[in-house]
Amino acid sequence: MQRFSTREHGSGLLVVCFCAAWSDTCDGVRAALERIAARDASSTYVWLDIEDDAALVGDIDIENFPTLAVYRDGNPLFFGVSPPQEGVIARTLGAFASPEAKSIEVPAAVAALGASLERGDSG
């Protein structure tokens, strides 16, 4: 797990990107996510490699790259595949930055990951 930036507790979003080191698509996404994180001091950005961080990923089913999970205060706002373009990812995250963004139903493992990362259980 790598954190690109860490926000103050209770503010901003927690953005988790699921990818893999062997994926060419993920190389570009990682650089894009680092740039997005550098412009967004209010949120935390976490990179999870589905193989290297398998213990954290657990039973979360990742079908394609990049898969993003977005949380606020441990509550899931988004979980799904994103096109790998920086602009699309930034716009997607911008849509969830509003305090009016509503929680959604996600698989239990996805919900548990957000809560765990919010608590700082995984380092």
HELIX and SHEET records of a PDB file:
HELIX    1   1 ASP A   24  ALA A   38  1                                  15    
HELIX    2   2 ALA A   54  VAL A   57  1                                   4    
HELIX    3   3 GLU A   86  PHE A   96  1                                  11    
HELIX    4   4 ALA A  108  ARG A  119  1                                  12    
SHEET    1   A 5 GLN A   2  SER A   5  0                                        
SHEET    2   A 5 THR A  44  ASP A  49 -1                                        
SHEET    3   A 5 LEU A  14  CYS A  19  1                                        
SHEET    4   A 5 THR A  67  ARG A  72 -1                                        
SHEET    5   A 5 ASN A  75  VAL A  81 -1                                        
END                                                                             
